[in-house]
Amino acid sequence: MHGVVDKINENAGPYIGLVMTFPTEELALIDSTFFVPSSEIPWVDLAGRRFNIGTIKGVDVIYVMTGEQTVNAGITVQILLDTFDIIGTVHYGIAGSSNDSLYIGDVSVPNYVAYTGSWTWKEFKSAEESMTELKFGNFNFPKKGENLLAMIDFTPQQLYSIGKPMEEVFWLPIDPKLFNIASELQDVKLQQCVNETYCLPETPKVVYGLKGSTADIYLDNAAYRKFLFKAFNVSTVDEESAAIVMTSLSNGVPCIVFRGVSDYAGGEGLLSATSLTYLAAMNALSVAVEFIGLFGEEVAIHDH
């Protein structure tokens, strides 16, 4: 296996690591035919994951599906970066919208993501207060009151990275150079119609500079959705982005995220109950593919 990996790294590269987490997202890539497998070594299986070697738009790419939630995502990206010659991590996938101005089919290119699933659970009637605490009593129905679940504080993560001491961070930054390259993709044509008879009411768009939220929670609750947007100005919710960004940061590898909106995370909306996962995945993939083409050109110019 070491010999196979050495051959992959010697034959081509450096590679862009393309990471997805959900089967529909990989299906979108396969259906698109953008990915051209290597004729020599098309894939390698490591730790139960399949790392696919090939090109997109003539750019050397290794893509892998991590599986859902943060542990799977972090483990897979670490294997990817440890094993192969990776120049940057590109992550695309679907997400819920917690921002009423972000519609199904839109693609968010965040400049910050946070892990919002790490909490300090406070005692009942605790006198300590913070700006970002969630008081469960505020959500009692039909009126506010006390609640034995009391309240939680959202806690930062410990970021370990090359050449730096450990630091506690809440917001994880997207690499600014990759973000600037992605900002050239505003005119990418996105899919609006599911089929010949069913189209979205709004033309999907690429939106830049929003914030993303990650937790090991599938969010389908209007009250919590509203809280996340109000407390943190979070526009998308998912289960993997922060883990992928953090792992890339720890290894000193630039990373960018593209998330297509597939649902309203429990918020009201005419289409919130309709399965539009595939369309959202295709739109996120379309932006990621165009980005890979531009990033490949930048790398080629720099190497030259």
Secondary structure, DSSP 8 states (H G I E B T S, - for coil): -HHHHHHHHHHS--EEEEEE-SHHHHHHHHHHT-EEE-SS--EEEETTEEEEEEEETTEEEEEEE--SSHHHHHHHHHHHHHHS-EEEEEEEEEEEE-STT--TT-EEE-SEEEE---EEEE-TT-----TTEEEGGGG-SSS----TT-EEEE--EEE--TTS--EEESEEE--HHHHHHHGGGTT-----BSSSS-B-SS---EEES-EEEE-SS----HHHHHHHHHHH-EEEEESSHHHHHHHHHHTT--EEEEEEEEE-TT---TTTTS--HHHHHHHHHHHHHHHHHHHHHHHHHHH-
